[in-house]
Amino acid sequence: MPESQRPLSLADFDFTLPPELIAQHPTSERSGSRLLDGRVALPVDRQFRDLPGLLQAGDLLVFNDTRVIKARLLGEKPTGGAVEALVERVLPDHEVLAHLRASKSPRAGGVVRFVSESGVFDAQVLGRAGPEEALFLLRFPSDPFALLALHGHVPLPPYITHADSTEDEQRYQTIFARRPGAVAAPTAALHFDEAVMTALAARGVATAAITLHVGAGTFQPVRAHNIAEHRMHSEWFEVGVETVAAIAAARAAGGRIVAVGTTTIRALESAARQSGVGQALAPYTGDTEIFITPGFEFQVVDMLVTNFHLPKSTLMMLVSAFSGHAHVMALYRHAVESGYRFFSYGDAMLLQRR
């Protein structure tokens, strides 16, 4: 049966990646990374700073303006056992949802003490929460954002092997970062610097923003052979009035909507689904569990700037849905053969909706 006629399974999104191609550090300049132009059948190797010349006056770039928080905390239980926390979401009343790693899970009513070079603070364990109770609900003694900024570590992805540094504090953050809440960076936007933004403006390319607070679930592996059985993680997002108006204006003028990153696609297409098929995009704030796989019908986005993603990941499925599975897998083979740098600190690619 031809590939286009059979259901795709998890194995269809696998590829072999030499470990040395996993970027451990960013390039010296944000826009100094490579850009694989995959808009047509034969890929073209470019530099990221070439991007403005690949777009047209009237196009609209949409960014994710989320800000990565220092979500990783190290501490101990009253018994002395080590605890590592990754704050997934900040809630009202000084409460947070967090992943906890410990030799024995703390019980409701207990206390976890977090320790850093800046001091210590105690968090009360309120109990388990979230899907399948995989998270813990904690109450901090004061503003969680302030405590995390003072005591936390940059939540680098699991495939980056060094401890977080001052370089990571700056470079694992986009120049658009405005609204704190993400525990992973919207990495496609890490390549943009002031020089690229100036060139885009001179080209007549407009910009707009959404917010999607990227969760740790973005690194969650897909284990089900039948990908339809995978349960997608939830992330909070907002598509505001100004962005909806900018998209409508670009469309009316014949411009293309260019999403910077898969998180931006998730937000825009989630908002479109709330509006309804055939209806005008409307502002929306809430959670999304959207799972974009081949066969998905995109309503908003025409082009995508994205980094290279992990094998068998939901993000591989998303980009395959956007530009075609066979085309994307061919682009990945080219990227591996050409020595592109992969994942968060790696290179980028430019895709067009199939």
Number of C-alpha atoms within 10 A of each C-alpha: 5 5 10 11 7 8 12 18 14 18 12 17 20 14 14 9 16 10 9 10 15 19 18 17 16 20 17 9 11 21 21 16 22 20 24 25 24 19 18 12 11 12 17 15 16 15 16 22 21 15 19 19 11 10 19 15 19 20 24 25 23 25 25 33 25 26 25 25 26 26 27 20 23 19 20 17 18 12 7 10 12 17 20 17 20 22 29 25 22 19 13 9 12 15 21 22 22 25 19 20 14 14 9 11 12 20 13 14 10 14 18 25 18 21 16 14 8 9 9 13 16 17 19 18 19 18 16 20 15 12 10 7 10 12 19 24 24 27 21 18 14 13 14 21 16 12 17 17 13 15 20 24 21 24 24 21 15 8 14 15 10 10 10 14 11 9 10 16 16 11 20 24 22 24 17 16 18 14 15 16 23 28 27 27 27 29 25 28 25 26 26 21 17 11 11 18 16 12 16 23 13 12 17 15 21 21 19 18 22 22 26 30 29 24 21 21 14 18 17 12 13 17 13 12 14 13 19 14 10 14 14 17 17 19 23 18 25 22 24 17 12 13 21 20 15 19 24 16 14 18 16 11 12 12 20 22 23 24 29 25 21 21 25 27 28 21 26 29 20 27 25 22 16 13 15 13 12 9 11 13 24 18 18 19 15 14 16 19 13 16 18 23 20 17 11 12 12 19 18 20 20 18 24 26 23 25 28 25 18 20 19 20 18 24 23 23 24 20 26 23 20 26 20 18 22 13 18 21 18 14 21 20 13 17 21 16 10 10 11 22 23 24 22 27 24 24 28 29 26 21 22 18 15 14
